[in-house]
Amino acid sequence: MSTLVGIQLNGRYRLDAQIGAGGMSTVYRAFDSVLERRVAIKLMHREIASDSDQLERFRREARSVAQLSHPHIVGVIDAGEEDGRPFIVFEYVEGETLKDRIRRLGKLPIGEAVAYAIEIARALGFAHARHIVHRDVKPQNVLIDEEGSAKVTDFGIARSLDEAGLTADGRVLGTTDYVSPEQALGHEVNGQSDIYSLGVVLFEMLTGDVPFHGENQVSVAMKHVREDLPDVQMLRPEVSAGVGSIVDRMTDRDLAHRYPDCATLVADLEEALAIEAARAGHSTGEATAVLRTLPDHARRRLPFRMRRSIPILGVILVIGAIAAGAGFLLKEGVDRTQRGTGTGHVKPEPGTRVVSLKRTSADDYDPLGGDGEHPEQATLAVDKDPGTAWSTERYSDQALTKDGVGIYVDAAPGAVVPSLEIDSRSTGWRATIYAAREGPPESLPDPGWRRVGGGLVRREDQRFRLSTRGERYRYFLVWITELPPNADRVEISEVALFQRKPA
C-alpha cells in the first residue's frame, strides 16, 4: 500500500502518508488541493471492493457517518471512487488515539476518564438518536485532538436500525476486548451494546488494562458472556463508589439492568464528574473543559469558585465588604448556628418567609423496609447548599417495590406552612406530603398525620401548595411513591418550608 503514497485521488486529494490500516481499508493522511487543508482518507482495499457485500458495507458507512454532525464525532467531508476503489474523506484530527494515551499514561486521572466517557457517550447518544449503532466502540476508535477533546471515529461496522443487516446470523462483529455479551453471541444489538463497550473502555481508562484476557479472541468474548467485570474499586481503591456503580451498570450483562440509553448514562456521568471535582477541589485536563458544559443541576455539586470565575475587581469589593461587616457577620453566624440553617437560596412568595430549620431537623423515613434510606445524608436536605443532596436507596422498579420511602423535617416548635419547596436534580417522580403535630409516624397511614399536598415533581425547584387550613404543624414528611422514569433513585438537595409573615 505504500506505493499509493503520492498519488492524487479524483485530481484533488494527494495521499501523503499511511496512518492506519484495517481488514477492509487503509487510512491515509492527505492534502485537499481545492480547500488547501489536511484530511484523512479511508481507501478500500482492491480485493475487498470486488465483494458486493463488503462494498455495500463501506458505502453504508459513508452514508451513516455523513448524517452525524457532532463535535465529538469525526465528520465526513466527501466520498468518491478511484479506479473502482471507493474512498471516504474525513476531517483530519491531529493527536493520538485514546488507546495510545492509555498505553502512554497507564491509569488516567479519574476526572479525565469520566470526562472522556461523557464526550463519547454524548457522541454515541447523538448517533443512536439517528438509529445508528457504532458496534465497535473501543479506545482505538476514539481520537484525542490537540486540545484534548475526544472524537469517535470508524463507524466501519455501524449499522442503521432501519436497515436489514448485511452480516450473516451468528457472526460476531467488533473487538472482543470490548464486545457486549449479546454481540458476542451473535444476537441483534442496539444502543445498549455500545454502552456496554463504553463501560469496558471506562474500566480500562480507570485501571490501565482491559478486564479480561484469554488464549484467543473467542475465549475473551466468552468471558464477557459468562463473567462480570472485576470490581474496579478493588483494582483502584481511589475510584469512588459512585463511579464504580456507573461502570457496573454500564457493563451489566442483563439488559434490563444496564443503562437503557445514553441520555440516562450521561446524566449519571455528569453528576459523577461534578462530585469528583468537588471532592478534589480542582480539575485538570479535559475534565476542566467538560465541567464547563455540565447542566445547571450537575454544576450545583461544584464549589462556588469552580462554578464561575470572579473578576479581580469583584474579589476586591467582596473582601472590602467582608472586612466592613466582619463584626456583624460573626455575630450573625453565631446566632444562626444556634437557631438553625437560615433561609438559604430559595425565594419566598410575597407575604411568606422561609422557616429556619435546625441542622439536625431532617431524618430519613423507611417504615416498610426498616433498613433506612441513607440516614447519614438526611442533614444535606436542610443545609441550604444546592450542591449536596440526600438520596433514596437504589431500586430496580419505578414503583419502588414498596408503598414508599421518604424524608421528614422537624420545624420545631411548629409553624403555619402554606407551601413547601423541593429542590431535586431528579424530576418526574411522585410524592405525597404529610404534616403532623407529633411524630414521627410509626407507619402510614397514621391518624396523627394528615395528607396536605403532593403530586408530580416536574421541575428541579418544585413548589407545592399545602392545605394546612391555617393550622400549625411541626413535622412535614415528603413521602416518595414513584421514581422517575428510567431512574433507580430520587435525590433531594433541599426541602424548604414557607410560613406566613406576622401581620
N, C-alpha and C positions, 0 to 999 in steps of 0.2 A: 504493500500500500504506500510505501514511502515514495514510490515513483510518481504518485499523484501530486505530491507537494510541488507547487509552482504552476500547476495548470489553472485555467480560469473557467469557471462554470457559467454557462449562458452569457459569456462575454462580460461578466460583471463581478463574480466572486473569485478572487485569487486565493488558492489554498496555500497558506504559509507554513503550517506545522501541524503534525498529528498530535492531538492532545488526549485521545481516548479511543477505545475500541471495544466492541461487544460482539455477540453472536450474529447480529443482523446488520450492523453498520459500523462505520468508523467516523469519529468526530475530529474535525479539523478547526484550528483557528484560521480564520480567513479575513480578507480585506474586501469590503464593499467599495468598488471603484466609483459607483454612482454617488453614494452618500458620504464617501470617504470616512469610513468608520470600521472598526473591528467587529466581526460577527463570529458566531460558531456555526459550523455546518455539519449536519449528520448525513453522511452519504451511504446509501445502502450497498451492501456487497453485491457484486455482479451475479454470483451464483444464487444468492437469495432472491434477487429481483426476478429470476425466472420462475419462482414458485408463486403461483397466483394467490394462495392464502397469505403467505408472508408479505407479498407486495401489498395486499389489501390491508394487512395489519399496519404496515408502515404508513400507508396513506391515511388510515384512520387516525393514527397518532397525530398527523399534521392537522386533520380536521378537528380533532378533540382539543388539542392544546391551543389551536387558534381561537377557540372560544374563551380561553382563560386569560383575561387581563387582570392581573393581581400583583401587588408589589412583592409578594413572596413566591411567585411562580415565574420561572424563566420563560419569557414570551417568545412566540413565533413571529418572525418578521416576514418570511417569504417561503415558498416551496416551488419546486420545479423538477425537471428531469434533464439529464445529460447523458447522451449516448445510451438511452434505455435504462439508466440508473436514476431512480428518484432521490431527491435530497430535500432536507428541511433546513431553513436558515433561522437560527435563534439569536437572541441578544447575547452578546459575549459578556461573561461575568469574570472579571479578574479577581483571583483569590484562590481558595482551596476548598476541597470538599470537607464536609463535617467529619467524615471518616479520617481524613488526613489530620484534622485538628485533634481528634481523639487520640490518634496514634502519637501525635507530637506532644500533647499535654497530659495524656492519661485521663484521670478523672477531671471533668470540667467543674468549675465553681458551681455550686448548687443553683444559685440565682441565674447564672448564664444558661445552664442546662434547661431550667424551667422556661426561660425566655425563648430559647430556640424551639422548645416544644410548642409554645404558644404560636410562634410565627408559622411553624409547619402545620399545626392544627388549623390555623386560620386559612392557610392556603388550601388544605385538603377540604375543609368545610365549604370553601368557595367552589371547588370542583364538584363536590358531592351535590351541592345545590343545583348544579347543571347536569346532574345524573352521570358524572364521570368518576369512576373509582380508579385510583392510581395502580393498585395491585402489586407494586414493587417498592414500597416505602423502605428506605434504608439510608444510612448516612452517606453512602457513596452517591446517592441521588439528591443530596442536599448541598448546594454550593454556598459558601460563606464569602460574600463580596468584600471589597477593600474596606468598607465602612462597618463590617462585622454583621451585616444582616443576612438572614438565611433565605435562600430561594430554592424551591423544589423544582427538579428537572426530571427528564427521562420518563415521560408517560408512555414509553415504548410498548408496554403491555396493558396500558389503560384501556378500559372498555366502557362504552356508554351503556347504561342500564336500559336504554331504549332500543338497543340493537340486539340481534341474535348473536350469541357468542360464536367465534370462529375457531375456538380450540376444542379438541376432542374431549368428551367426557372423561373425567379422571385424570387429566393432565395437570400437573402442578406447575403454576407459574410463580415467579418471584424467587427471591433468595431465601434459602431455608433458615438462615440465621435469624430472620425476621418474619418468617411466614406464619400466618394465622392458622390455628388448628383446622378451621373449615376449608381454608385454601389448600392446606397440606393433604386433606382427604379428597380433594377434587370437587368439593361442593361449590354451589354458586356462592358468590361473595357480594357484599355491599360495603357501604362506608365503614361499618364496624370492623371489617377486616383491616382496613387502613389504620384504624385506631389501635388495633392490637399491635400492628407492626411499628407504629409510632411509639407505643408503650415500650417495646423492646429497644428502640432507639434511645428513648429517655433513660431506660435502665443502663444502657451502655454508656451514655454520657455521664451518668452518676457514678458508675462503678469502674469504668475504663475497659470493660470486657462484655462480650455477649453472654447471655445466660446459660446457653447450652453448647456443649462440644461433643463430637462423636466421631466415629471412624469414617463416616461419609455423610453426604448431604441428606440421604434418606433417614439415617439414624437420628440426625439433628431434628429433622421435620417431625419424626415420631415422638420425640421428647416434647415438642410443642403441643402435640395431640394429647399426650398422656400425663404430662407433669406440669405442676405450677412453677412459675418462675421462682428462683431463690429470693429470699427476703432481702430487699435492697438495704434495709436498715442494719441487718446482720453484717453485710459486706461493707457498709459505710455508715457507722453509727450516727454521724452528724446530720444525716438526712432526717428531716422531721417526720413525725407520724403522718402529718397531712400530705406531704409529698409522697411518702411511701404508700398511703392508701390510694392515691391517684394512680400510681403505677400498677397497683394490684387490680384496680377496677378496669384500667385500660387493657390489661392482659388477662382478664378473666376468661377462662375457656368457655364458660356458659354465656351465650349471647344475651340471655335475659338479665344477667348481672353486669355485663360490660356496658360502658358508656353507649347510650343509644345513638348519639350523634356528636359531631364536633362542636356544636354550639354549647352543649352541656359540658363537654370536656374543657373547652376554652374558658368558660366561666370559673371552673374549679382551679384551673392552672393560673388564671389571673389573680384569683384570691390568694393562692399559694405563693405566688411571686411577691405580692404585696406584704404578706406575712413574713417571708424570708428577708425582705429588705428592711422591714420594721424591726425585726429581731436583730439584724446586723447593724442597723443604724446608718447604713450607707449601701450603695450599689456600685457595681463596676461593669465595664464592657457592655455587651448587648442588653443586659438586664436594665441598665440605665435608660437605654433608648425605648425598650418595651414598656417600662414603667410610665413613660410619658403618654403612652397610648391606652392605658387602662381606663375603663369606665369609672364614673364617679364612685359607684358603690364599692369598687375594689380599692380605689385610691384613698378611701376613708380609713383603710387599715394603716396607711403610712403616717409617720410623724408629720406635723405641720411643715417643718422645714424641708421635708422631701416632697411635699405636695406642690410647692410653688417656691420660686426664688423671690427673695425680698430685696428690693433695691437698697443700696447703701444709705441713701437719704432716709428711707423708711426705717432702717435699723437705727440710725442716729435719733430720729424722732421718737421711736419706741423706747430707746434707752433713756432719753430725756424724760418721757412721760413716766417711766417706771421710777426713775430717781425722784421726780417731783412728788409722786404719790406713794412712795415706799412705806411710809408710816401707816397710811390708810389701808394699803393692801395687806400689810402684815396683820393689822387688827381684824380686817375683814376675813383673812384666811383663817385666823384662829376661831373667829365666830362661826365661820362656815363649817369648820371641822366639827364643832360641837353640834351645830344644828342639822347638818346634812350635806348633800352633794350640790346643793344650789339649783339654779334654774336651767343651766346648760345652754344649748344652742337652739332649742325649739322656740317657736314664736307663738305666744298665747293669742287667742282670739280677743277681740275687744270685750272688756268687762270681766276678763278672767286673768289669772296668773298661774304660773307653774307651781305645783306643790313641791317644796323642798323635801326630798326623801333622805333618810339616813343611808349611809354607805352599806349597812347591813340589812337593809329593808327588803331585799329580794331573796326569794328562795325557789328552788325547783319544786314541781309537784307531779308525782307519779304514783298515785294510789293503786293503779291496776298492775303495775309491774313490780313495784317495790324495790327496784334496783337503782332508782334515781335517774335524773336527766341532767348530768353534769352539774351537780350542786356547787362544785368549786368555781364554776363560771358565773353563777347567778348574779353576783355583785356587778358584773360587767354590763348588765342590763339597766343599771341605775347610776353608772359612774360618769354620765354626761360626756363620754368620749365615743364619738361615732366610729372610731377605728377599732373598738373592741366589741365583742359580742358573746352572748350566751347562745348555746345551740342545743337542740334535742339530740338524743342518740340517733344513729342511722337506722332506717327501716327499709325493708325491701318492698313494702307495699304502700302505695299512696294513701290507702285508708288506715295506715298505722298498725294494722292487725290488733288494735285495741280501741276502746272508745275515745281515748285521747290522752294527752300529756300536757303539761303547762308550766307556767311560771307565775308567781303571785308577788305582789308588793304590799308592804305594811305602811300605810300612810298615817301612822300614829301621831296624834290621838284620834284622828279622823277628819274628814273633810266632805263638803258637798261638791261632788265632782260631776259636772255636766258632760265632760268629754275626756277622751283618752287617746293618746297617740302612740302608735307602734312604729318604730324605725327598724326596718329589716332589709337586709340585702336580698332576702328571699321574697318573691312575690308569687301570687297565685295560690296561696294556702288559705285555709279557713280557720276561724277562731270564734269561740263564744266567750263573752266577758261576763264574769260573775262578780258580785260585790257582797260583803258581809260586815257586820259589826264585830263579830268574834270569829276566830279561826285559828289555824287553817281547817278546812273541812276534812273529815276522815274519808269521805267518799262523795261521789256525785251520782245522783242529785242529793243535796243536803238541804233540809228545810231552813237552815240558817243562812244559806247562800242563795242570792237572788240573781237571776239572769237579767242583765241590764243592757246588753248590746252584743255586737259582733257582726260577722259576715266575712266576705272575701277580702283578703289583703291584696289590693290591686296595685298599690304604689309602695315605694320604699319608705315613705313617710305617711302611712295610712292613719287617718284620724276617724274615730268612731264617736257618734253621739250616744250618750248613756241616758237611759230612762230612770234616773235615780229619784225623780219627783221631789227634788229639793231636800232629800234626806241625807244625813251624814253617815258615811261608811268608812271603815278603817282598812279593810282588806279588799284588794282587787286582783282577780285571777284571770289571766289570759289562757284559755283552755283550747289547745290546738287539736282539731278534729280531722284535718285532712292536709296532707303535704302538697307542695307544689307539683305540677306535672313534671315527670322525668327528674325528680329530685328525691333524695333519701333522707332529708332532714330539713329543719327550719332553723334559721339564725335570727336572733333579735338583738340589735345593738342598743336599743333604748326603749323603755316604757316610761312615758311621761303622763302625768295626771294634771288636769286643769281644774282649779276651783274658782268660784266667783270672788271678785274683789269685794271687800267690805264697803258698804254704802258710805 
